[in-house]
Amino acid sequence: MLSSDYYRIAKVIIEDSSSYLLKNTLLVLKLGINLILARYLCKDRIKGYFNAKNIYFKKDNKILIYT
């Protein structure tokens, strides 16, 4: 079972070398990754978009996260 009690701030480096701090990311130690909930991104006025292959999160016309 995976669990975590740690909510932290994650720093995202954008392709233009600028950065953005994402609040309320959940650190899962056994996976060694941070989990981000889309609803928290939306609370920070980050907009989500998707198509058949990708998901994008943008703020101020910059892509912060894509997969």
mmCIF file as Biopython writes it, N, C-alpha, C and O atoms, coordinates in Angstrom:
data_model
#
loop_
_atom_site.group_PDB
_atom_site.id
_atom_site.type_symbol
_atom_site.label_atom_id
_atom_site.label_alt_id
_atom_site.label_comp_id
_atom_site.label_asym_id
_atom_site.label_entity_id
_atom_site.label_seq_id
_atom_site.pdbx_PDB_ins_code
_atom_site.Cartn_x
_atom_site.Cartn_y
_atom_site.Cartn_z
_atom_site.occupancy
_atom_site.B_iso_or_equiv
_atom_site.auth_seq_id
_atom_site.auth_asym_id
_atom_site.pdbx_PDB_model_num
ATOM 1   N N  . MET A ? 1  ? 0.827  -1.180 0.000   1.0 0.0 1  A 1 
ATOM 2   C CA . MET A ? 1  ? 0.000  0.000  0.000   1.0 0.0 1  A 1 
ATOM 3   C C  . MET A ? 1  ? 0.872  1.245  0.000   1.0 0.0 1  A 1 
ATOM 4   O O  . MET A ? 1  ? 1.847  1.330  0.747   1.0 0.0 1  A 1 
ATOM 5   N N  . LEU A ? 2  ? 0.523  2.193  -0.828  1.0 0.0 2  A 1 
ATOM 6   C CA . LEU A ? 2  ? 1.232  3.459  -0.878  1.0 0.0 2  A 1 
ATOM 7   C C  . LEU A ? 2  ? 0.449  4.500  -0.101  1.0 0.0 2  A 1 
ATOM 8   O O  . LEU A ? 2  ? -0.778 4.562  -0.186  1.0 0.0 2  A 1 
ATOM 9   N N  . SER A ? 3  ? 1.158  5.307  0.647   1.0 0.0 3  A 1 
ATOM 10  C CA . SER A ? 3  ? 0.493  6.389  1.360   1.0 0.0 3  A 1 
ATOM 11  C C  . SER A ? 3  ? 1.463  7.545  1.538   1.0 0.0 3  A 1 
ATOM 12  O O  . SER A ? 3  ? 2.677  7.391  1.405   1.0 0.0 3  A 1 
ATOM 13  N N  . SER A ? 4  ? 0.899  8.701  1.841   1.0 0.0 4  A 1 
ATOM 14  C CA . SER A ? 4  ? 1.720  9.877  2.065   1.0 0.0 4  A 1 
ATOM 15  C C  . SER A ? 4  ? 0.936  10.892 2.867   1.0 0.0 4  A 1 
ATOM 16  O O  . SER A ? 4  ? -0.276 11.032 2.701   1.0 0.0 4  A 1 
ATOM 17  N N  . ASP A ? 5  ? 1.626  11.592 3.729   1.0 0.0 5  A 1 
ATOM 18  C CA . ASP A ? 5  ? 1.022  12.667 4.513   1.0 0.0 5  A 1 
ATOM 19  C C  . ASP A ? 5  ? 1.667  14.011 4.187   1.0 0.0 5  A 1 
ATOM 20  O O  . ASP A ? 5  ? 1.425  14.994 4.887   1.0 0.0 5  A 1 
ATOM 21  N N  . TYR A ? 6  ? 2.460  14.065 3.166   1.0 0.0 6  A 1 
ATOM 22  C CA . TYR A ? 6  ? 3.248  15.254 2.874   1.0 0.0 6  A 1 
ATOM 23  C C  . TYR A ? 6  ? 2.722  16.016 1.665   1.0 0.0 6  A 1 
ATOM 24  O O  . TYR A ? 6  ? 2.794  15.537 0.533   1.0 0.0 6  A 1 
ATOM 25  N N  . TYR A ? 7  ? 2.201  17.191 1.916   1.0 0.0 7  A 1 
ATOM 26  C CA . TYR A ? 7  ? 1.846  18.102 0.831   1.0 0.0 7  A 1 
ATOM 27  C C  . TYR A ? 7  ? 2.936  19.152 0.773   1.0 0.0 7  A 1 
ATOM 28  O O  . TYR A ? 7  ? 3.268  19.762 1.790   1.0 0.0 7  A 1 
ATOM 29  N N  . ARG A ? 8  ? 3.482  19.363 -0.378  1.0 0.0 8  A 1 
ATOM 30  C CA . ARG A ? 8  ? 4.599  20.285 -0.540  1.0 0.0 8  A 1 
ATOM 31  C C  . ARG A ? 8  ? 4.365  21.187 -1.746  1.0 0.0 8  A 1 
ATOM 32  O O  . ARG A ? 8  ? 3.320  21.140 -2.396  1.0 0.0 8  A 1 
ATOM 33  N N  . ILE A ? 9  ? 5.361  22.000 -2.019  1.0 0.0 9  A 1 
ATOM 34  C CA . ILE A ? 9  ? 5.377  22.843 -3.217  1.0 0.0 9  A 1 
ATOM 35  C C  . ILE A ? 9  ? 6.410  22.251 -4.167  1.0 0.0 9  A 1 
ATOM 36  O O  . ILE A ? 9  ? 7.553  22.007 -3.781  1.0 0.0 9  A 1 
ATOM 37  N N  . ALA A ? 10 ? 5.999  22.023 -5.411  1.0 0.0 10 A 1 
ATOM 38  C CA . ALA A ? 10 ? 6.914  21.493 -6.425  1.0 0.0 10 A 1 
ATOM 39  C C  . ALA A ? 10 ? 7.284  22.607 -7.396  1.0 0.0 10 A 1 
ATOM 40  O O  . ALA A ? 10 ? 6.440  23.422 -7.769  1.0 0.0 10 A 1 
ATOM 41  N N  . LYS A ? 11 ? 8.527  22.637 -7.794  1.0 0.0 11 A 1 
ATOM 42  C CA . LYS A ? 11 ? 8.998  23.630 -8.759  1.0 0.0 11 A 1 
ATOM 43  C C  . LYS A ? 11 ? 9.010  22.991 -10.142 1.0 0.0 11 A 1 
ATOM 44  O O  . LYS A ? 11 ? 9.636  21.952 -10.350 1.0 0.0 11 A 1 
ATOM 45  N N  . VAL A ? 12 ? 8.313  23.620 -11.086 1.0 0.0 12 A 1 
ATOM 46  C CA . VAL A ? 12 ? 8.257  23.149 -12.462 1.0 0.0 12 A 1 
ATOM 47  C C  . VAL A ? 12 ? 9.117  24.078 -13.307 1.0 0.0 12 A 1 
ATOM 48  O O  . VAL A ? 12 ? 8.923  25.293 -13.293 1.0 0.0 12 A 1 
ATOM 49  N N  . ILE A ? 13 ? 10.059 23.511 -14.037 1.0 0.0 13 A 1 
ATOM 50  C CA . ILE A ? 13 ? 10.899 24.291 -14.949 1.0 0.0 13 A 1 
ATOM 51  C C  . ILE A ? 13 ? 10.247 24.230 -16.327 1.0 0.0 13 A 1 
ATOM 52  O O  . ILE A ? 13 ? 10.011 23.149 -16.866 1.0 0.0 13 A 1 
ATOM 53  N N  . ILE A ? 14 ? 9.961  25.391 -16.885 1.0 0.0 14 A 1 
ATOM 54  C CA . ILE A ? 14 ? 9.291  25.495 -18.176 1.0 0.0 14 A 1 
ATOM 55  C C  . ILE A ? 14 ? 10.355 25.529 -19.275 1.0 0.0 14 A 1 
ATOM 56  O O  . ILE A ? 14 ? 11.507 25.876 -19.016 1.0 0.0 14 A 1 
ATOM 57  N N  . GLU A ? 15 ? 9.969  25.172 -20.494 1.0 0.0 15 A 1 
ATOM 58  C CA . GLU A ? 15 ? 10.928 25.076 -21.607 1.0 0.0 15 A 1 
ATOM 59  C C  . GLU A ? 15 ? 11.712 26.351 -21.859 1.0 0.0 15 A 1 
ATOM 60  O O  . GLU A ? 15 ? 12.844 26.287 -22.337 1.0 0.0 15 A 1 
ATOM 61  N N  . ASP A ? 16 ? 11.132 27.521 -21.545 1.0 0.0 16 A 1 
ATOM 62  C CA . ASP A ? 16 ? 11.870 28.779 -21.750 1.0 0.0 16 A 1 
ATOM 63  C C  . ASP A ? 16 ? 12.783 29.108 -20.569 1.0 0.0 16 A 1 
ATOM 64  O O  . ASP A ? 16 ? 13.264 30.235 -20.455 1.0 0.0 16 A 1 
ATOM 65  N N  . SER A ? 17 ? 13.026 28.134 -19.689 1.0 0.0 17 A 1 
ATOM 66  C CA . SER A ? 17 ? 13.890 28.220 -18.506 1.0 0.0 17 A 1 
ATOM 67  C C  . SER A ? 17 ? 13.283 29.001 -17.347 1.0 0.0 17 A 1 
ATOM 68  O O  . SER A ? 17 ? 13.930 29.151 -16.311 1.0 0.0 17 A 1 
ATOM 69  N N  . SER A ? 18 ? 12.077 29.496 -17.491 1.0 0.0 18 A 1 
ATOM 70  C CA . SER A ? 18 ? 11.417 30.100 -16.341 1.0 0.0 18 A 1 
ATOM 71  C C  . SER A ? 18 ? 10.855 28.971 -15.474 1.0 0.0 18 A 1 
ATOM 72  O O  . SER A ? 18 ? 10.883 27.807 -15.871 1.0 0.0 18 A 1 
ATOM 73  N N  . SER A ? 19 ? 10.354 29.313 -14.312 1.0 0.0 19 A 1 
ATOM 74  C CA . SER A ? 19 ? 9.834  28.275 -13.425 1.0 0.0 19 A 1 
ATOM 75  C C  . SER A ? 19 ? 8.516  28.718 -12.802 1.0 0.0 19 A 1 
ATOM 76  O O  . SER A ? 19 ? 8.169  29.899 -12.810 1.0 0.0 19 A 1 
ATOM 77  N N  . TYR A ? 20 ? 7.796  27.744 -12.266 1.0 0.0 20 A 1 
ATOM 78  C CA . TYR A ? 20 ? 6.519  27.999 -11.612 1.0 0.0 20 A 1 
ATOM 79  C C  . TYR A ? 20 ? 6.425  27.061 -10.419 1.0 0.0 20 A 1 
ATOM 80  O O  . TYR A ? 20 ? 6.828  25.901 -10.504 1.0 0.0 20 A 1 
ATOM 81  N N  . LEU A ? 21 ? 5.891  27.562 -9.303  1.0 0.0 21 A 1 
ATOM 82  C CA . LEU A ? 21 ? 5.725  26.749 -8.107  1.0 0.0 21 A 1 
ATOM 83  C C  . LEU A ? 21 ? 4.300  26.225 -8.041  1.0 0.0 21 A 1 
ATOM 84  O O  . LEU A ? 21 ? 3.344  27.000 -8.064  1.0 0.0 21 A 1 
ATOM 85  N N  . LEU A ? 22 ? 4.162  24.913 -7.958  1.0 0.0 22 A 1 
ATOM 86  C CA . LEU A ? 22 ? 2.856  24.276 -7.840  1.0 0.0 22 A 1 
ATOM 87  C C  . LEU A ? 22 ? 2.602  23.938 -6.379  1.0 0.0 22 A 1 
ATOM 88  O O  . LEU A ? 22 ? 3.381  23.214 -5.758  1.0 0.0 22 A 1 
ATOM 89  N N  . LYS A ? 23 ? 1.515  24.461 -5.834  1.0 0.0 23 A 1 
ATOM 90  C CA . LYS A ? 23 ? 1.162  24.213 -4.443  1.0 0.0 23 A 1 
ATOM 91  C C  . LYS A ? 23 ? 0.424  22.880 -4.330  1.0 0.0 23 A 1 
ATOM 92  O O  . LYS A ? 23 ? -0.104 22.361 -5.313  1.0 0.0 23 A 1 
ATOM 93  N N  . ASN A ? 24 ? 0.397  22.343 -3.120  1.0 0.0 24 A 1 
ATOM 94  C CA . ASN A ? 24 ? -0.386 21.157 -2.783  1.0 0.0 24 A 1 
ATOM 95  C C  . ASN A ? 24 ? -0.045 19.927 -3.619  1.0 0.0 24 A 1 
ATOM 96  O O  . ASN A ? 24 ? -0.943 19.184 -4.016  1.0 0.0 24 A 1 
ATOM 97  N N  . THR A ? 25 ? 1.215  19.707 -3.886  1.0 0.0 25 A 1 
ATOM 98  C CA . THR A ? 25 ? 1.610  18.461 -4.534  1.0 0.0 25 A 1 
ATOM 99  C C  . THR A ? 25 ? 1.856  17.424 -3.450  1.0 0.0 25 A 1 
ATOM 100 O O  . THR A ? 25 ? 2.364  17.749 -2.376  1.0 0.0 25 A 1 
ATOM 101 N N  . LEU A ? 26 ? 1.507  16.212 -3.723  1.0 0.0 26 A 1 
ATOM 102 C CA . LEU A ? 26 ? 1.610  15.133 -2.755  1.0 0.0 26 A 1 
ATOM 103 C C  . LEU A ? 26 ? 2.849  14.309 -3.058  1.0 0.0 26 A 1 
ATOM 104 O O  . LEU A ? 26 ? 2.968  13.731 -4.138  1.0 0.0 26 A 1 
ATOM 105 N N  . LEU A ? 27 ? 3.765  14.255 -2.113  1.0 0.0 27 A 1 
ATOM 106 C CA . LEU A ? 27 ? 4.988  13.470 -2.277  1.0 0.0 27 A 1 
ATOM 107 C C  . LEU A ? 27 ? 4.723  12.035 -1.847  1.0 0.0 27 A 1 
ATOM 108 O O  . LEU A ? 27 ? 4.353  11.783 -0.700  1.0 0.0 27 A 1 
ATOM 109 N N  . VAL A ? 28 ? 4.913  11.095 -2.769  1.0 0.0 28 A 1 
ATOM 110 C CA . VAL A ? 28 ? 4.768  9.667  -2.469  1.0 0.0 28 A 1 
ATOM 111 C C  . VAL A ? 28 ? 6.174  9.082  -2.424  1.0 0.0 28 A 1 
ATOM 112 O O  . VAL A ? 28 ? 6.790  8.835  -3.461  1.0 0.0 28 A 1 
ATOM 113 N N  . LEU A ? 29 ? 6.666  8.867  -1.230  1.0 0.0 29 A 1 
ATOM 114 C CA . LEU A ? 29 ? 8.060  8.477  -1.049  1.0 0.0 29 A 1 
ATOM 115 C C  . LEU A ? 29 ? 8.411  7.160  -1.725  1.0 0.0 29 A 1 
ATOM 116 O O  . LEU A ? 29 ? 9.467  7.066  -2.351  1.0 0.0 29 A 1 
ATOM 117 N N  . LYS A ? 30 ? 7.561  6.136  -1.620  1.0 0.0 30 A 1 
ATOM 118 C CA . LYS A ? 30 ? 7.889  4.831  -2.200  1.0 0.0 30 A 1 
ATOM 119 C C  . LYS A ? 30 ? 7.953  4.867  -3.720  1.0 0.0 30 A 1 
ATOM 120 O O  . LYS A ? 30 ? 8.639  4.045  -4.328  1.0 0.0 30 A 1 
ATOM 121 N N  . LEU A ? 31 ? 7.245  5.813  -4.344  1.0 0.0 31 A 1 
ATOM 122 C CA . LEU A ? 31 ? 7.317  5.964  -5.791  1.0 0.0 31 A 1 
ATOM 123 C C  . LEU A ? 31 ? 8.403  6.938  -6.209  1.0 0.0 31 A 1 
ATOM 124 O O  . LEU A ? 31 ? 8.895  6.878  -7.336  1.0 0.0 31 A 1 
ATOM 125 N N  . GLY A ? 32 ? 8.778  7.836  -5.308  1.0 0.0 32 A 1 
ATOM 126 C CA . GLY A ? 32 ? 9.777  8.846  -5.618  1.0 0.0 32 A 1 
ATOM 127 C C  . GLY A ? 32 ? 9.272  9.913  -6.575  1.0 0.0 32 A 1 
ATOM 128 O O  . GLY A ? 32 ? 10.050 10.506 -7.323  1.0 0.0 32 A 1 
ATOM 129 N N  . ILE A ? 33 ? 7.947  10.158 -6.549  1.0 0.0 33 A 1 
ATOM 130 C CA . ILE A ? 33 ? 7.357  11.158 -7.437  1.0 0.0 33 A 1 
ATOM 131 C C  . ILE A ? 33 ? 6.391  12.052 -6.662  1.0 0.0 33 A 1 
ATOM 132 O O  . ILE A ? 33 ? 5.996  11.741 -5.539  1.0 0.0 33 A 1 
ATOM 133 N N  . ASN A ? 34 ? 6.027  13.148 -7.277  1.0 0.0 34 A 1 
ATOM 134 C CA . ASN A ? 34 ? 4.987  14.028 -6.754  1.0 0.0 34 A 1 
ATOM 135 C C  . ASN A ? 34 ? 3.716  13.813 -7.551  1.0 0.0 34 A 1 
ATOM 136 O O  . ASN A ? 34 ? 3.758  13.713 -8.777  1.0 0.0 34 A 1 
ATOM 137 N N  . LEU A ? 35 ? 2.595  13.742 -6.870  1.0 0.0 35 A 1 
ATOM 138 C CA . LEU A ? 35 ? 1.300  13.652 -7.524  1.0 0.0 35 A 1 
ATOM 139 C C  . LEU A ? 35 ? 0.630  15.013 -7.467  1.0 0.0 35 A 1 
ATOM 140 O O  . LEU A ? 35 ? 0.677  15.695 -6.444  1.0 0.0 35 A 1 
ATOM 141 N N  . ILE A ? 36 ? 0.016  15.398 -8.552  1.0 0.0 36 A 1 
ATOM 142 C CA . ILE A ? 36 ? -0.628 16.703 -8.653  1.0 0.0 36 A 1 
ATOM 143 C C  . ILE A ? 36 ? -2.096 16.473 -8.975  1.0 0.0 36 A 1 
ATOM 144 O O  . ILE A ? 36 ? -2.416 15.753 -9.921  1.0 0.0 36 A 1 
ATOM 145 N N  . LEU A ? 37 ? -2.982 17.070 -8.207  1.0 0.0 37 A 1 
ATOM 146 C CA . LEU A ? 37 ? -4.406 16.958 -8.476  1.0 0.0 37 A 1 
ATOM 147 C C  . LEU A ? 37 ? -4.853 18.100 -9.369  1.0 0.0 37 A 1 
ATOM 148 O O  . LEU A ? 37 ? -4.558 19.264 -9.096  1.0 0.0 37 A 1 
ATOM 149 N N  . ALA A ? 38 ? -5.559 17.769 -10.427 1.0 0.0 38 A 1 
ATOM 150 C CA . ALA A ? 38 ? -6.001 18.786 -11.387 1.0 0.0 38 A 1 
ATOM 151 C C  . ALA A ? 38 ? -6.874 19.839 -10.728 1.0 0.0 38 A 1 
ATOM 152 O O  . ALA A ? 38 ? -6.815 21.006 -11.116 1.0 0.0 38 A 1 
ATOM 153 N N  . ARG A ? 39 ? -7.675 19.468 -9.751  1.0 0.0 39 A 1 
ATOM 154 C CA . ARG A ? 39 ? -8.544 20.471 -9.114  1.0 0.0 39 A 1 
ATOM 155 C C  . ARG A ? 39 ? -7.738 21.535 -8.378  1.0 0.0 39 A 1 
ATOM 156 O O  . ARG A ? 39 ? -8.155 22.691 -8.317  1.0 0.0 39 A 1 
ATOM 157 N N  . TYR A ? 40 ? -6.577 21.154 -7.813  1.0 0.0 40 A 1 
ATOM 158 C CA . TYR A ? 40 ? -5.733 22.160 -7.179  1.0 0.0 40 A 1 
ATOM 159 C C  . TYR A ? 40 ? -5.088 23.071 -8.214  1.0 0.0 40 A 1 
ATOM 160 O O  . TYR A ? 40 ? -4.910 24.263 -7.966  1.0 0.0 40 A 1 
ATOM 161 N N  . LEU A ? 41 ? -4.741 22.522 -9.363  1.0 0.0 41 A 1 
ATOM 162 C CA . LEU A ? 41 ? -4.202 23.360 -10.431 1.0 0.0 41 A 1 
ATOM 163 C C  . LEU A ? 41 ? -5.244 24.387 -10.863 1.0 0.0 41 A 1 
ATOM 164 O O  . LEU A ? 41 ? -4.926 25.560 -11.058 1.0 0.0 41 A 1 
ATOM 165 N N  . CYS A ? 42 ? -6.476 23.943 -11.010 1.0 0.0 42 A 1 
ATOM 166 C CA . CYS A ? 42 ? -7.541 24.852 -11.430 1.0 0.0 42 A 1 
ATOM 167 C C  . CYS A ? 42 ? -7.813 25.931 -10.391 1.0 0.0 42 A 1 
ATOM 168 O O  . CYS A ? 42 ? -8.167 27.054 -10.750 1.0 0.0 42 A 1 
ATOM 169 N N  . LYS A ? 43 ? -7.654 25.613 -9.114  1.0 0.0 43 A 1 
ATOM 170 C CA . LYS A ? 43 ? -7.820 26.621 -8.061  1.0 0.0 43 A 1 
ATOM 171 C C  . LYS A ? 43 ? -6.762 27.718 -8.180  1.0 0.0 43 A 1 
ATOM 172 O O  . LYS A ? 43 ? -7.002 28.860 -7.790  1.0 0.0 43 A 1 
ATOM 173 N N  . ASP A ? 44 ? -5.605 27.372 -8.711  1.0 0.0 44 A 1 
ATOM 174 C CA . ASP A ? 44 ? -4.532 28.347 -8.921  1.0 0.0 44 A 1 
ATOM 175 C C  . ASP A ? 44 ? -4.632 29.027 -10.284 1.0 0.0 44 A 1 
ATOM 176 O O  . ASP A ? 44 ? -3.667 29.625 -10.759 1.0 0.0 44 A 1 
ATOM 177 N N  . ARG A ? 45 ? -5.800 28.932 -10.905 1.0 0.0 45 A 1 
ATOM 178 C CA . ARG A ? 45 ? -6.081 29.554 -12.206 1.0 0.0 45 A 1 
ATOM 179 C C  . ARG A ? 45 ? -5.215 29.007 -13.339 1.0 0.0 45 A 1 
ATOM 180 O O  . ARG A ? 45 ? -4.873 29.718 -14.283 1.0 0.0 45 A 1 
ATOM 181 N N  . ILE A ? 46 ? -4.877 27.742 -13.221 1.0 0.0 46 A 1 
ATOM 182 C CA . ILE A ? 46 ? -4.186 27.032 -14.293 1.0 0.0 46 A 1 
ATOM 183 C C  . ILE A ? 46 ? -5.264 26.292 -15.066 1.0 0.0 46 A 1 
ATOM 184 O O  . ILE A ? 46 ? -6.087 25.597 -14.470 1.0 0.0 46 A 1 
ATOM 185 N N  . LYS A ? 47 ? -5.269 26.430 -16.371 1.0 0.0 47 A 1 
ATOM 186 C CA . LYS A ? 47 ? -6.310 25.817 -17.202 1.0 0.0 47 A 1 
ATOM 187 C C  . LYS A ? 47 ? -5.811 24.518 -17.811 1.0 0.0 47 A 1 
ATOM 188 O O  . LYS A ? 47 ? -4.662 24.417 -18.243 1.0 0.0 47 A 1 
ATOM 189 N N  . GLY A ? 48 ? -6.696 23.521 -17.840 1.0 0.0 48 A 1 
ATOM 190 C CA . GLY A ? 48 ? -6.362 22.237 -18.409 1.0 0.0 48 A 1 
ATOM 191 C C  . GLY A ? 48 ? -7.023 22.053 -19.763 1.0 0.0 48 A 1 
ATOM 192 O O  . GLY A ? 48 ? -8.171 22.453 -19.961 1.0 0.0 48 A 1 
ATOM 193 N N  . TYR A ? 49 ? -6.300 21.450 -20.692 1.0 0.0 49 A 1 
ATOM 194 C CA . TYR A ? 49 ? -6.792 21.159 -22.041 1.0 0.0 49 A 1 
ATOM 195 C C  . TYR A ? 49 ? -6.385 19.737 -22.383 1.0 0.0 49 A 1 
ATOM 196 O O  . TYR A ? 49 ? -5.371 19.243 -21.890 1.0 0.0 49 A 1 
ATOM 197 N N  . PHE A ? 50 ? -7.159 19.089 -23.211 1.0 0.0 50 A 1 
ATOM 198 C CA . PHE A ? 50 ? -6.761 17.758 -23.645 1.0 0.0 50 A 1 
ATOM 199 C C  . PHE A ? 50 ? -7.276 17.495 -25.049 1.0 0.0 50 A 1 
ATOM 200 O O  . PHE A ? 50 ? -8.232 18.114 -25.517 1.0 0.0 50 A 1 
ATOM 201 N N  . ASN A ? 51 ? -6.605 16.548 -25.707 1.0 0.0 51 A 1 
ATOM 202 C CA . ASN A ? 51 ? -7.065 16.038 -26.994 1.0 0.0 51 A 1 
ATOM 203 C C  . ASN A ? 51 ? -6.964 14.516 -26.930 1.0 0.0 51 A 1 
ATOM 204 O O  . ASN A ? 51 ? -6.831 13.961 -25.839 1.0 0.0 51 A 1 
ATOM 205 N N  . ALA A ? 52 ? -7.021 13.848 -28.034 1.0 0.0 52 A 1 
ATOM 206 C CA . ALA A ? 52 ? -7.017 12.379 -28.039 1.0 0.0 52 A 1 
ATOM 207 C C  . ALA A ? 52 ? -5.708 11.783 -27.514 1.0 0.0 52 A 1 
ATOM 208 O O  . ALA A ? 52 ? -5.698 10.633 -27.074 1.0 0.0 52 A 1 
ATOM 209 N N  . LYS A ? 53 ? -4.610 12.533 -27.549 1.0 0.0 53 A 1 
ATOM 210 C CA . LYS A ? 53 ? -3.315 11.987 -27.168 1.0 0.0 53 A 1 
ATOM 211 C C  . LYS A ? 53 ? -2.644 12.685 -25.989 1.0 0.0 53 A 1 
ATOM 212 O O  . LYS A ? 53 ? -1.795 12.079 -25.336 1.0 0.0 53 A 1 
ATOM 213 N N  . ASN A ? 54 ? -2.991 13.926 -25.697 1.0 0.0 54 A 1 
ATOM 214 C CA . ASN A ? 54 ? -2.232 14.710 -24.727 1.0 0.0 54 A 1 
ATOM 215 C C  . ASN A ? 54 ? -3.121 15.454 -23.746 1.0 0.0 54 A 1 
ATOM 216 O O  . ASN A ? 54 ? -4.296 15.710 -24.006 1.0 0.0 54 A 1 
ATOM 217 N N  . ILE A ? 55 ? -2.520 15.797 -22.600 1.0 0.0 55 A 1 
ATOM 218 C CA . ILE A ? 55 ? -3.140 16.668 -21.616 1.0 0.0 55 A 1 
ATOM 219 C C  . ILE A ? 55 ? -2.166 17.821 -21.387 1.0 0.0 55 A 1 
ATOM 220 O O  . ILE A ? 55 ? -0.966 17.603 -21.222 1.0 0.0 55 A 1 
ATOM 221 N N  . TYR A ? 56 ? -2.684 19.043 -21.377 1.0 0.0 56 A 1 
ATOM 222 C CA . TYR A ? 56 ? -1.873 20.238 -21.177 1.0 0.0 56 A 1 
ATOM 223 C C  . TYR A ? 56 ? -2.437 21.049 -20.019 1.0 0.0 56 A 1 
ATOM 224 O O  . TYR A ? 56 ? -3.654 21.126 -19.848 1.0 0.0 56 A 1 
ATOM 225 N N  . PHE A ? 57 ? -1.570 21.647 -19.233 1.0 0.0 57 A 1 
ATOM 226 C CA . PHE A ? 57 ? -1.970 22.615 -18.225 1.0 0.0 57 A 1 
ATOM 227 C C  . PHE A ? 57 ? -1.214 23.905 -18.514 1.0 0.0 57 A 1 
ATOM 228 O O  . PHE A ? 57 ? 0.015  23.914 -18.594 1.0 0.0 57 A 1 
ATOM 229 N N  . LYS A ? 58 ? -1.972 25.007 -18.672 1.0 0.0 58 A 1 
ATOM 230 C CA . LYS A ? 58 ? -1.386 26.291 -19.061 1.0 0.0 58 A 1 
ATOM 231 C C  . LYS A ? 58 ? -1.742 27.383 -18.063 1.0 0.0 58 A 1 
ATOM 232 O O  . LYS A ? 58 ? -2.810 27.368 -17.451 1.0 0.0 58 A 1 
ATOM 233 N N  . LYS A ? 59 ? -0.829 28.324 -17.914 1.0 0.0 59 A 1 
ATOM 234 C CA . LYS A ? 59 ? -1.094 29.553 -17.173 1.0 0.0 59 A 1 
ATOM 235 C C  . LYS A ? 59 ? -0.377 30.683 -17.884 1.0 0.0 59 A 1 
ATOM 236 O O  . LYS A ? 59 ? 0.785  30.555 -18.272 1.0 0.0 59 A 1 
ATOM 237 N N  . ASP A ? 60 ? -1.083 31.790 -18.050 1.0 0.0 60 A 1 
ATOM 238 C CA . ASP A ? 60 ? -0.522 32.964 -18.734 1.0 0.0 60 A 1 
ATOM 239 C C  . ASP A ? 60 ? 0.037  32.587 -20.108 1.0 0.0 60 A 1 
ATOM 240 O O  . ASP A ? 60 ? 1.092  33.077 -20.511 1.0 0.0 60 A 1 
ATOM 241 N N  . ASN A ? 61 ? -0.671 31.724 -20.816 1.0 0.0 61 A 1 
ATOM 242 C CA . ASN A ? 61 ? -0.313 31.290 -22.170 1.0 0.0 61 A 1 
ATOM 243 C C  . ASN A ? 61 ? 0.986  30.478 -22.238 1.0 0.0 61 A 1 
ATOM 244 O O  . ASN A ? 61 ? 1.541  30.302 -23.323 1.0 0.0 61 A 1 
ATOM 245 N N  . LYS A ? 62 ? 1.472  29.989 -21.109 1.0 0.0 62 A 1 
ATOM 246 C CA . LYS A ? 62 ? 2.654  29.124 -21.082 1.0 0.0 62 A 1 
ATOM 247 C C  . LYS A ? 62 ? 2.220  27.724 -20.691 1.0 0.0 62 A 1 
ATOM 248 O O  . LYS A ? 62 ? 1.416  27.552 -19.775 1.0 0.0 62 A 1 
ATOM 249 N N  . ILE A ? 63 ? 2.744  26.732 -21.374 1.0 0.0 63 A 1 
ATOM 250 C CA . ILE A ? 63 ? 2.472  25.355 -21.011 1.0 0.0 63 A 1 
ATOM 251 C C  . ILE A ? 63 ? 3.346  25.002 -19.816 1.0 0.0 63 A 1 
ATOM 252 O O  . ILE A ? 63 ? 4.572  25.040 -19.909 1.0 0.0 63 A 1 
ATOM 253 N N  . LEU A ? 64 ? 2.715  24.658 -18.690 1.0 0.0 64 A 1 
ATOM 254 C CA . LEU A ? 64 ? 3.435  24.265 -17.499 1.0 0.0 64 A 1 
ATOM 255 C C  . LEU A ? 64 ? 3.699  22.767 -17.473 1.0 0.0 64 A 1 
ATOM 256 O O  . LEU A ? 64 ? 4.792  22.314 -17.133 1.0 0.0 64 A 1 
ATOM 257 N N  . ILE A ? 65 ? 2.663  22.006 -17.843 1.0 0.0 65 A 1 
ATOM 258 C CA . ILE A ? 65 ? 2.742  20.545 -17.779 1.0 0.0 65 A 1 
ATOM 259 C C  . ILE A ? 65 ? 2.055  19.988 -19.016 1.0 0.0 65 A 1 
ATOM 260 O O  . ILE A ? 65 ? 0.985  20.455 -19.407 1.0 0.0 65 A 1 
ATOM 261 N N  . TYR A ? 66 ? 2.670  18.995 -19.624 1.0 0.0 66 A 1 
ATOM 262 C CA . TYR A ? 66 ? 1.988  18.261 -20.685 1.0 0.0 66 A 1 
ATOM 263 C C  . TYR A ? 66 ? 2.398  16.805 -20.625 1.0 0.0 66 A 1 
ATOM 264 O O  . TYR A ? 66 ? 3.512  16.467 -20.224 1.0 0.0 66 A 1 
ATOM 265 N N  . THR A ? 67 ? 1.493  15.967 -21.024 1.0 0.0 67 A 1 
ATOM 266 C CA . THR A ? 67 ? 1.763  14.548 -21.038 1.0 0.0 67 A 1 
ATOM 267 C C  . THR A ? 67 ? 1.034  13.894 -22.190 1.0 0.0 67 A 1 
ATOM 268 O O  . THR A ? 67 ? 1.135  12.681 -22.376 1.0 0.0 67 A 1 
#
